[in-house]
Amino acid sequence: MLLVLISFLGIHYFLGVQTQTVSQSDAHVTVLEGDSVELRCKYSYSRTPYLFWYIQHHGHGLQFLLKYYSGDPVVRGTNGFEAEFNKSDSSFHLRKASVHWSDSAVYFCALSAQCLRLQGELITNL
Ligand SMILES: *[C@@H]1O[C@H](CO)[C@@H](O)[C@H](O)[C@H]1NC(C)=O
């Protein structure tokens, strides 16, 4: 069975005047069931970001797959998905060793700034 995995242009966050973006270069990835797959995600953010992958099945809402906060750069998520945070490459590619027909979906890579630090800045401005 042929599967189509679509990775969507990422979600943008605005934080004051600073802009972070994520981009996903593989718009459509077509693979056979049982094949391995990699969906690429590159971000632009000067500090260490929080990174997320979400999945959206046709007719459904966004579902959380996995996130990177800190520590081990290889993050394992649900259904055999994993993603690797690579700081020097500014990437967080999603991988799966053997895709199942039910993996046919739209995938979103998202980035969030580390809001706790922002909160600290706001407090010092009072
Ligand atoms: C991170 O990305 C760089 C540049 O693509 C690559 O040379 C390096 O091997 C990657 N690191 C890991 C741990 O995959």
The ligand as an SDF file (V2000), in Angstrom:
LIG
                    3D

 14 14  0  0  0  0  0  0  0  0999 V2000
   24.0650   17.4170   12.9040 C   0  0  0  0  0  0  0  0  0  0  0  0
   24.0520   18.0100   11.6460 O   0  0  0  0  0  0  0  0  0  0  0  0
   25.3500   18.1510   11.0530 C   0  0  0  0  0  0  0  0  0  0  0  0
   25.1720   18.9400    9.7600 C   0  0  0  0  0  0  0  0  0  0  0  0
   24.2350   18.3610    8.9180 O   0  0  0  0  0  0  0  0  0  0  0  0
   25.9250   16.7700   10.8320 C   0  0  0  0  0  0  0  0  0  0  0  0
   27.2140   16.8750   10.2610 O   0  0  0  0  0  0  0  0  0  0  0  0
   26.0010   16.0350   12.1610 C   0  0  0  0  0  0  0  0  0  0  0  0
   26.4350   14.7140   11.9370 O   0  0  0  0  0  0  0  0  0  0  0  0
   24.6450   16.0120   12.8250 C   0  0  0  0  0  0  0  0  0  0  0  0
   24.7740   15.4720   14.1730 N   0  0  0  0  0  0  0  0  0  0  0  0
   24.1410   14.3850   14.5660 C   0  0  0  0  0  0  0  0  0  0  0  0
   24.3740   13.9930   15.9860 C   0  0  0  0  0  0  0  0  0  0  0  0
   23.3750   13.7710   13.8360 O   0  0  0  0  0  0  0  0  0  0  0  0
  1  2  1  0
  1 10  1  0
  2  3  1  0
  3  4  1  0
  3  6  1  0
  4  5  1  0
  6  7  1  0
  6  8  1  0
  8  9  1  0
  8 10  1  0
 10 11  1  0
 11 12  1  0
 12 13  1  0
 12 14  2  0
M  END
$$$$
